[in-house]
Amino acid sequence: FDKQYYHNLLSKKGLLTSDQGLFSADEDVVASTTKALVQTYSDDGEQFFSEFGASM
């Protein structure tokens, strides 16, 4: 997978309804946190893989 996943969420074309729901949630805290991550990872795919690798 790559940063296209995050581009798709921004374009409201999430592969799974649950993925799009997390990004499009109406709750302010969830939405703002998730939207910030989606935006960051769509701009910089390497950051995602770096953070993902560090979390493993």
N, C-alpha and C positions, 0 to 999 in steps of 0.2 A: 504494500500500500504506500501511498505518498500523499503529498499535500493537496492533491485533487479532492480527496475526501472532504477536507475543510472548505475548499472552494465550493463544492456541491452543497454543503450545509448553508453557506452564505447565500447561495442562489436558490435556497429552498428546494433542493433536489437531493436530500439525504436518502441514502440507499434504504435504510430501515426507518419506519415510522418512529420507533423509539429514539433513534439517533437525532432525527429532526426535532422531536419533542423536547429533548434535553436542551437543544440549542434555542428553540423557540418558546421555552417555558415562560409563563406569565409572571411567575414569582420573581420579584426584583433581584433578590440576592442570587438565586440560581442563574437567572438569565444574564445578569451583569458579569458574573464570574465565568460562566460558560462562554458567553459571547466574546469576552476578552481573550480567552484561550483559543477559541476557533479563529479569531482574527489574527492572533499572533502566529499560530501554526499554519494558517493559509498563506501568510506572508513569508514565513521562514520554516520550511519543512525540516531543515537540519536541526533546528532547536527542538522540535518534537522528538526526533530520534535520539538526540543527546539526553533529553530529560527522561525519555522512555527507558533508555539503556541504563541510566543512573538509578532508576527506580527498581530495576530488576536486581 
